[in-house]
């Protein structure tokens, strides 16, 4: 059974930094693309960043230059380094794994940025 567990969320002031982690199990992590999504209150879930098995990354425009996605295949873990955080980054952040058998999601971790 594939499981994804996010951690690292919290409450902080604008301009601060956080690093989210997503530890996975039950899949062949190294061959799967991984992603971070977020959902703010009253809004649809949106893509934040993705990383392929080969390390190619993609970001939504609003986080380019501030967020960095990375992966450690030895630890079956994907990270999201978030710098220069803004109040509009406030959301529940979800980890996603695109496996051959389908998409898997974590339970989410709350990030709240105060002004």
LINRATA-V333501 format. One record per helix or strand of 3 or more residues. SS is the DSSP state (helix for helix, strand for strand). FROM is the first residue (numbers start at 1). LEN is the number of residues. If there is no record, write none. Layout:
BEGIN
ss-><SS	SS>
from-><FROM	FROM>
len-><LEN	LEN>
END
This chain:
BEGIN
ss-><strand	strand	strand	helix	strand	strand	strand	helix	strand	strand	helix	strand	strand	strand>
from-><3	10	18	29	33	46	57	61	67	77	87	91	102	109>
len-><5	4	8	3	7	6	3	3	6	6	3	9	4	6>
END
